Amino acid sequence: MFSIGQVISNSGTWMQRVAQDWLVLSLTHGSGTALGITTGLQFLPLLLFGLYGGVLADRFPKRRVLMITQIFMGLLALILGILALTGTAQVWHVYVLAFMLGVATVVDNPTRQTFAVEMVGPGDLSNAIALNAAIFNTARIVGPAIAGVLIAAIGTGPVFMVNAASFGAVLVGLYMMRDDELYTRSRVPRAKGQLREGLRFVRERRDLVMLLIIVFFVAAFGMNFQMTTALMSREVFHSGASSFGLASTMLAVGAVFGSLLSARRKRPRMRLTLIAAAAFGVLEIVSGVMPNYGLFLVMLVPTGLALLTFNTTANAVMQLSVPAWMRGRVMGLYMLVFAGSSPIGAPLLGWLAEVFGPRSGLVIGGVVSLVAVMGVVALMAPRSAVEAVRPSLGEAD
C-alpha cells in the first residue's frame, strides 16, 4: 500500500513542478528570469540545509517525520491550487510556496529514502532499496510526461489539486503501518558534530566519494531531459507540445523497464553502476544525433532504461555501504548531490545548447557522463572498481 502511495505522490510532486513552471511563465508572459528564480528558490533549501535533513532522518522516528512532511507538502499544493483556480495567484505567491516546498523536501528526501530499510527484513533489504529508488526515479520521469498532458487538457490549477490529493495515498499507507512490525533501529541521540561526522565518514570512504562524483556529473549534465527533449522536439524536429509529451513518455517507458529490472536484483554492485552510467552516456549521445523524430523516440527507451538502472543501483550501493546509524546523513549528502546538482548544470547546458545548437544539449550531457565514468575508473583501484559493495550486507547493518 505504501509503495503504491509513493508512486502516486512522487508522480504528483513532479507534475506540480512542471505545472508550477507553466504557471510562472503564464503570470510573467514568458519570463525566463522569473522561471529561474522559482527553480532556484525551490532548490535553495536543499543546497543550504540538505545535510541537516540527513541528520534529522537519523535522529527522529522516520514514519512520524514522513507523515508530517507529507501533510505539509500537501497543504502547500492545495494553497497553490486554490490560488490558481481562483485566478488570484501572483508570482510572489509561487516564490514563497516553492521555497517552502524545498524546505519540506530537505527533510522528506533522506527520510523517505532510508525508511525503506525499516519496512522489510534483512533478507529483502537490497530489493527494498532498489524498489524505493526505482519509485523515486521513475516518478521523476513519468510525472512531467503526465503533467504535460493534463496541463493542456485541464490547466495548471487542477494539476496542483491532483498533487494535493496524491499525498493522501502516502498518509493512508503510513497510518496503516504498525510500529511494532517495523524493523526500526536505535535512533541516533542528539549530539554535537553529527553533521561533520557524516561528512568525515564519506570522505574516508574512497568508493563512496567516487560514486558521488559520477552521480554529480550524470545528474548535473545528463539528466536534464525536461529541457533537452523540449529543445529537440521544438527546434530540431519542429513539432509541438504533444510531441514533447510523447518524447517524455518514451523516456518513461524505458524508465519503467529499468525500475523493474533493478527491483529484481538481490545485491547491487559498483561494477553495474559504472556500466549503466557509461551505457547511459553513450545512448544519450546517440539520441542527440538521431536524424529524424521517429528514431529519436526509439532511442529514448533504452536511454531511460540505462538511466534508471544507474540511479537505482547507485542509490542502493550508497545505502548498503554504510551502517544503519549513519545512513540518514549519508543519504542526505547523496540527495544533495543528486538533486542539488541540476541547478548547477542546467543553466550551463542550456547556454551550450543555445550556442552550439539543440542537439548539443544531449550530446554534451552524454559526453560529460561518459568522461566522468572513465575518470572514476582510472582513479579507482581495479579491485574497487569491479568487486562487490563493501562492507557486506550484514556488516552494514
Beta strands, then each sheet from edge to edge (+ up, - down):
end
